[in-house]
Amino acid sequence: MKYFDYVLGSEDFNARVAKSKFVRMPGFAKSNTGYLSLQGDHGQVSFRNIKIRPITAAQ
C-alpha cells in the first residue's frame, strides 16, 4: 500500500519539510545518494543485523 509520493528537493517537498518537525534538522533529506532511510520516532532507536538484498523479478 502506497502511503505517500514525493520528489526529494522539489518545491512541494521543501515546503512540507519547512512546516514539519524536521525543519530543525539541518541535514534532513539533504543526501542525494542512496535508496534506504531508517527512521525512529519518539526516543532512542537502534538497528542491528540489517541485511539488504536486491529484489529480483518473479520468474
Short mmCIF file of the C-alpha atoms (twelve columns), coordinates in Angstrom:
data_MODEL
# 
_entry.id   MODEL 
# 
loop_
_atom_site.group_PDB 
_atom_site.id 
_atom_site.type_symbol 
_atom_site.label_atom_id 
_atom_site.label_alt_id 
_atom_site.label_comp_id 
_atom_site.label_asym_id 
_atom_site.label_seq_id 
_atom_site.Cartn_x 
_atom_site.Cartn_y 
_atom_site.Cartn_z 
_atom_site.pdbx_PDB_model_num 
ATOM 1  C CA . MET A 1  0.000  0.000   0.000   1 
ATOM 2  C CA . LYS A 2  1.431  3.359   -1.000  1 
ATOM 3  C CA . TYR A 3  1.214  5.985   1.728   1 
ATOM 4  C CA . PHE A 4  2.902  8.916   0.028   1 
ATOM 5  C CA . ASP A 5  4.784  10.015  -3.041  1 
ATOM 6  C CA . TYR A 6  7.259  12.882  -3.300  1 
ATOM 7  C CA . VAL A 7  10.194 14.209  -5.263  1 
ATOM 8  C CA . LEU A 8  13.138 14.866  -2.977  1 
ATOM 9  C CA . GLY A 9  14.177 18.518  -3.226  1 
ATOM 10 C CA . SER A 10 11.063 19.661  -5.098  1 
ATOM 11 C CA . GLU A 11 9.353  22.913  -4.096  1 
ATOM 12 C CA . ASP A 12 6.423  20.928  -2.686  1 
ATOM 13 C CA . PHE A 13 8.716  18.673  -0.659  1 
ATOM 14 C CA . ASN A 14 10.755 21.592  0.707   1 
ATOM 15 C CA . ALA A 15 7.577  23.462  1.676   1 
ATOM 16 C CA . ARG A 16 6.269  20.422  3.546   1 
ATOM 17 C CA . VAL A 17 9.578  19.960  5.391   1 
ATOM 18 C CA . ALA A 18 9.567  23.661  6.325   1 
ATOM 19 C CA . LYS A 19 6.196  23.149  8.044   1 
ATOM 20 C CA . SER A 20 7.229  19.942  9.812   1 
ATOM 21 C CA . LYS A 21 9.200  18.992  12.899  1 
ATOM 22 C CA . PHE A 22 12.133 18.165  10.615  1 
ATOM 23 C CA . VAL A 23 12.813 21.831  9.861   1 
ATOM 24 C CA . ARG A 24 15.104 21.841  12.938  1 
ATOM 25 C CA . MET A 25 17.267 19.057  11.476  1 
ATOM 26 C CA . PRO A 26 19.784 20.736  9.126   1 
ATOM 27 C CA . GLY A 27 20.776 17.505  7.351   1 
ATOM 28 C CA . PHE A 28 17.258 16.155  6.864   1 
ATOM 29 C CA . ALA A 29 16.694 14.910  3.280   1 
ATOM 30 C CA . LYS A 30 19.879 16.575  2.008   1 
ATOM 31 C CA . SER A 31 21.652 13.460  0.727   1 
ATOM 32 C CA . ASN A 32 21.250 12.861  -2.974  1 
ATOM 33 C CA . THR A 33 22.546 9.283   -2.933  1 
ATOM 34 C CA . GLY A 34 21.103 6.071   -1.567  1 
ATOM 35 C CA . TYR A 35 17.710 4.438   -1.566  1 
ATOM 36 C CA . LEU A 36 17.135 3.465   2.042   1 
ATOM 37 C CA . SER A 37 16.217 5.521   5.057   1 
ATOM 38 C CA . LEU A 38 15.668 4.199   8.560   1 
ATOM 39 C CA . GLN A 39 13.588 6.275   10.897  1 
ATOM 40 C CA . GLY A 40 12.611 6.026   14.521  1 
ATOM 41 C CA . ASP A 41 10.175 8.214   16.348  1 
ATOM 42 C CA . HIS A 42 9.825  9.288   19.974  1 
ATOM 43 C CA . GLY A 43 13.028 8.175   21.619  1 
ATOM 44 C CA . GLN A 44 16.203 6.226   21.116  1 
ATOM 45 C CA . VAL A 45 16.263 3.706   18.287  1 
ATOM 46 C CA . SER A 46 18.876 1.062   17.496  1 
ATOM 47 C CA . PHE A 47 19.206 -1.056  14.393  1 
ATOM 48 C CA . ARG A 48 21.369 -4.141  14.033  1 
ATOM 49 C CA . ASN A 49 21.913 -7.029  11.677  1 
ATOM 50 C CA . ILE A 50 20.314 -5.235  8.761   1 
ATOM 51 C CA . LYS A 51 20.714 -7.144  5.519   1 
ATOM 52 C CA . ILE A 52 19.911 -5.553  2.191   1 
ATOM 53 C CA . ARG A 53 19.373 -7.780  -0.825  1 
ATOM 54 C CA . PRO A 54 18.336 -6.878  -4.344  1 
ATOM 55 C CA . ILE A 55 14.762 -7.598  -5.336  1 
ATOM 56 C CA . THR A 56 14.671 -9.908  -8.312  1 
ATOM 57 C CA . ALA A 57 11.824 -10.126 -10.795 1 
ATOM 58 C CA . ALA A 58 9.446  -13.059 -10.379 1 
ATOM 59 C CA . GLN A 59 10.083 -15.852 -12.882 1 
# 
